[in-house]
Amino acid sequence: MATITHVLLGGLAAAGIALAALPGTAGADTLADFNAGAARLFAEKTAMQDRLPDSAPIGHAEGRRIVVVPCLMAAEGCARQTRGIQEAGQALGWEVTVIDGQGDPSKMANAVQQAINLQADGLAIQVIDAAVILGPLKQARAAGIRVVASGSINAEDVIEANYPSNDTIADDGYALAAAAYSLAGNRLNLIEMRGDEFGACVLRAEGTRRFIDECQAAGGDCAVMASENFLVTDLATRLPQQVVGQVRRNPGFDVLWSAYDAGLNFMIQGLKAADLTDEGFAVGFDANSANLDIIRAGGYQKATIGMPMEWLGWAQVDALNRMFLGLAPNDGGLRSKVLTAANVPAAGGWEGDVDFRSAYRKSWGVE
């Protein structure tokens, strides 16, 4: 069969965001080839991720002031990245100010304005799409502030370094689908719970849909049985009943797919309360500690894919440092990993499989 090629849907395509060629199963001639490709990708993404940041000496800029604007400090992913930035900034002797965006675009915009007023040298935004606060970000750039981000969708090139890249985010959606397909015994009939308010979640869904398209083209048993959006403001209120309704309406599904782990926690709570955890299993994104606890305990969630969040924070500081020194930023060796009961850490969150902190300190000359 011919290779399935896809472009991003709707507004993402119009915005000019392109996906890299995704690894694994594209162009499979037979279902056996497709299954083998999915298994290879699953093995690759669950293996040790052992690439280190570049430790070649570059030195460091002295006496810089940076401002961090996390999406919401109550959200584990945003908080862990922010703590990574604080750690790295302390290692460099920089002044780091954290202004919580509190999940409110107006407060995020005000936080950027505060960075301008503080005459910051650098600004790091965490899981906030540039379009949401584009005006203030453009003002920050005009004021000479260097801007980096994590988990964001860029707009008008106001973000100078963004980790992970948009292509990587979509690849993660594809890789998680391959993992779920393998864990379900080479089938993937899923209930998709989307998070369309976040550009990264749209990209994750696009990656998963691409896998399903290729599965169907190869003659495999894959389909989206149901798809529903949910809002971050509804996690503890409406979301549990949303997912209960979907599970009841779609018997025979294999996998409950959630756009992010924080939402999946509430979904699982709702399913437990309704005694509906005897069918299928769940997968999600971000590798939050609470979700890893569920996986460790052999619970309803069987897999998650995530980046080492603290490392993301250090990578952003490294990008700022390189730009302050007139050097080009790089991705620091960052790689995502699929975590299952077979490779989950014994406790806590996943911070990566290598000592990235020592590599950065060596590069900066602050060992």
Residue pairs with C-beta under 8 A, 6 or more apart in sequence:
1 27
1 28
1 29
1 217
1 218
2 27
2 217
3 26
3 27
4 26
4 210
4 213
4 214
4 217
6 19
6 206
6 209
6 210
6 213
7 13
7 19
8 17
8 18
8 19
8 170
8 203
8 206
9 202
9 206
12 153
12 199
12 202
12 203
12 206
15 153
15 155
17 153
17 166
17 203
18 167
19 166
19 167
19 170
19 171
19 203
19 206
19 207
19 210
20 167
20 170
20 171
22 170
22 171
22 174
22 207
22 210
22 211
23 41
23 44
23 171
23 174
23 175
24 37
24 38
24 40
24 41
24 174
24 175
24 178
24 211
25 33
25 34
25 37
25 38
25 41
25 178
25 211
25 214
25 215
25 218
26 37
26 214
28 34
28 37
28 214
28 217
28 218
30 218
30 219
31 218
31 219
31 220
33 218
34 214
34 215
34 218
34 219
34 220
35 186
35 220
37 178
38 178
38 181
38 182
38 186
38 211
39 182
41 174
41 175
41 178
42 175
42 178
42 179
42 181
42 182
42 338
45 175
45 178
45 179
45 305
45 336
45 337
45 338
46 179
46 337
46 338
46 339
46 340
46 342
46 343
48 353
49 335
49 336
49 337
49 352
49 353
49 354
50 353
50 354
51 333
51 335
51 354
52 333
52 354
52 355
52 356
52 359
53 314
53 315
53 318
53 332
53 333
53 356
53 359
53 360
53 363
54 330
54 332
54 333
54 359
54 363
55 358
55 359
55 360
55 362
55 363
56 363
57 362
57 363
57 365
58 321
58 322
58 325
58 327
58 363
58 364
59 325
59 364
59 365
60 92
60 321
60 325
60 364
60 365
60 366
61 92
61 121
61 321
61 324
61 325
62 93
63 93
63 94
64 92
64 94
64 95
64 121
64 122
64 320
64 324
65 94
65 95
65 97
65 118
65 119
65 120
65 121
65 122
66 85
66 89
66 94
66 95
66 96
66 97
66 120
66 121
66 122
66 123
66 124
66 317
66 320
67 96
67 97
67 98
67 99
67 111
67 114
67 115
67 118
67 120
67 122
67 123
67 124
68 82
68 85
68 86
68 96
68 97
68 98
68 99
68 123
68 124
68 125
68 126
69 98
69 99
69 100
69 101
69 108
69 111
69 112
69 115
69 123
69 124
69 125
69 126
69 128
70 78
70 79
70 81
70 82
70 98
70 100
70 101
70 125
70 126
70 127
71 78
71 101
71 103
71 108
71 126
71 127
71 128
72 78
72 100
72 101
72 102
72 103
73 79
73 82
73 98
73 100
73 102
75 103
75 127
75 262
76 262
76 286
76 288
76 289
76 290
76 309
76 349
77 126
77 127
77 151
77 260
77 262
77 286
77 288
77 309
78 126
78 127
80 309
80 310
80 313
80 349
81 126
81 127
81 150
81 309
81 310
81 312
81 313
81 316
82 98
82 126
82 313
83 310
83 313
84 309
84 310
84 311
84 312
84 313
84 314
84 316
84 317
85 96
85 124
85 313
85 314
85 316
85 317
86 96
86 98
86 313
87 310
87 313
87 314
87 357
88 313
88 314
88 316
88 317
88 318
88 360
89 95
89 96
89 317
90 96
91 357
91 360
91 361
91 364
91 366
92 317
92 321
92 364
92 366
93 366
94 317
97 115
97 118
97 120
99 111
99 114
99 115
100 107
100 111
101 107
101 108
101 111
101 126
101 128
103 232
103 233
105 132
105 133
108 125
108 128
108 132
108 133
109 133
109 135
109 136
112 123
112 125
112 133
112 136
112 137
112 139
112 140
113 136
113 139
115 123
115 140
115 145
116 136
116 139
116 140
116 143
116 145
119 143
120 145
121 145
121 146
121 320
121 324
122 145
122 146
122 147
122 148
122 320
122 323
122 324
123 137
123 140
123 145
123 146
123 147
123 148
124 147
124 148
124 149
124 150
124 313
124 316
124 317
124 320
125 133
125 137
125 147
125 148
125 149
125 150
125 152
125 159
126 149
126 150
126 151
126 152
127 150
127 151
127 152
127 198
127 200
128 149
128 152
129 152
129 153
129 155
129 198
129 199
130 137
130 149
130 152
130 153
130 154
130 155
130 156
130 158
130 159
131 153
131 155
131 199
134 155
134 156
134 158
137 147
137 158
137 159
138 156
138 158
140 147
140 158
141 147
141 158
146 160
146 320
146 323
146 324
147 158
147 159
147 160
148 159
148 160
148 161
148 162
148 163
148 316
148 319
148 320
148 329
149 159
149 161
149 162
149 163
149 316
150 162
150 163
150 164
150 312
150 313
150 316
151 164
151 169
151 200
151 312
152 159
152 162
152 199
152 200
153 166
153 199
153 200
153 203
154 162
154 166
160 319
160 323
160 329
161 316
161 319
161 320
161 323
161 329
163 307
163 312
163 315
163 316
163 319
163 331
163 332
163 334
164 172
164 307
164 312
164 331
164 334
164 336
165 331
166 203
168 336
169 200
169 203
169 204
169 207
170 203
170 204
170 206
170 207
170 210
171 207
171 336
172 204
172 207
172 285
172 305
172 336
173 203
173 204
173 205
173 206
173 207
173 208
173 209
173 210
173 211
173 285
174 207
174 208
174 210
174 211
175 207
175 305
175 336
175 338
176 204
176 207
176 208
176 257
176 283
176 285
176 303
176 304
176 305
176 338
177 188
177 207
177 208
177 211
177 212
177 257
178 211
179 283
179 303
179 305
179 338
179 340
180 188
180 190
180 254
180 255
180 257
180 283
180 302
180 303
181 187
181 188
181 211
181 215
181 220
181 222
183 281
183 283
183 302
183 303
183 340
184 254
184 255
184 281
186 220
186 221
187 220
187 221
187 222
187 254
188 211
188 212
188 215
188 220
188 221
188 222
188 223
188 254
188 255
189 221
189 222
189 223
189 225
189 252
189 253
189 254
189 255
190 208
190 212
190 223
190 224
190 225
190 253
190 254
190 255
190 256
190 257
191 225
191 226
191 227
191 243
191 246
191 247
191 250
191 253
191 255
191 256
191 257
191 280
192 205
192 208
192 224
192 226
192 227
192 228
192 257
193 228
193 229
193 230
193 242
193 243
193 246
193 256
193 257
193 258
193 259
193 263
193 264
193 267
194 201
194 202
194 205
194 227
194 228
194 229
194 230
194 259
195 201
195 229
195 230
195 232
195 259
195 260
195 263
196 202
196 229
197 231
197 232
198 259
198 260
201 259
201 260
201 285
204 259
204 285
205 259
208 257
209 224
211 222
212 222
212 223
212 224
215 221
215 222
216 222
216 223
225 250
225 252
225 253
226 246
226 249
226 250
226 253
228 242
228 246
230 238
230 239
230 242
230 259
230 263
231 238
232 262
232 263
234 242
235 262
235 263
235 266
236 266
239 263
239 266
239 267
239 270
240 266
240 267
240 269
240 270
240 271
240 273
241 270
243 256
243 267
243 270
243 271
244 270
244 271
244 274
244 276
247 253
247 256
247 271
247 274
247 276
247 279
247 280
248 276
251 279
252 279
253 279
253 280
254 280
254 281
255 280
255 281
255 282
255 283
256 264
256 267
256 271
256 280
256 281
256 282
256 283
257 282
257 283
257 284
258 264
258 267
258 282
258 283
258 284
258 285
259 284
259 285
260 284
260 285
260 286
261 284
261 285
261 286
261 287
261 288
261 290
261 291
261 304
261 306
262 286
262 288
263 284
264 282
264 284
264 291
264 301
265 288
265 290
265 291
265 294
267 282
268 277
268 282
268 294
268 299
268 300
268 301
271 277
271 300
272 300
277 300
281 300
281 301
281 302
282 300
282 301
282 302
283 301
283 302
283 303
283 304
284 291
284 301
284 303
284 304
285 304
285 305
285 306
286 304
286 306
287 304
287 305
287 306
287 307
287 337
287 339
287 349
287 350
288 304
288 306
288 349
289 348
289 349
291 301
291 304
292 304
292 339
292 344
292 345
292 348
292 349
292 350
294 300
294 301
295 301
295 302
295 303
295 304
295 339
295 340
295 341
295 344
296 341
296 344
296 346
298 341
302 340
302 341
303 338
303 339
303 340
304 338
304 339
305 336
305 337
305 338
305 339
306 336
306 337
306 339
306 350
307 334
307 335
307 336
308 334
308 350
308 351
308 352
308 356
309 349
309 351
310 351
310 352
311 332
311 334
311 351
311 352
311 356
312 334
314 332
314 356
314 357
314 360
315 331
315 332
315 334
317 360
318 329
318 332
318 360
318 363
318 364
319 329
319 330
319 332
320 329
321 364
322 328
322 329
322 330
323 329
332 356
332 360
333 354
333 356
337 343
337 350
337 353
339 345
339 350
344 350
358 367
361 367
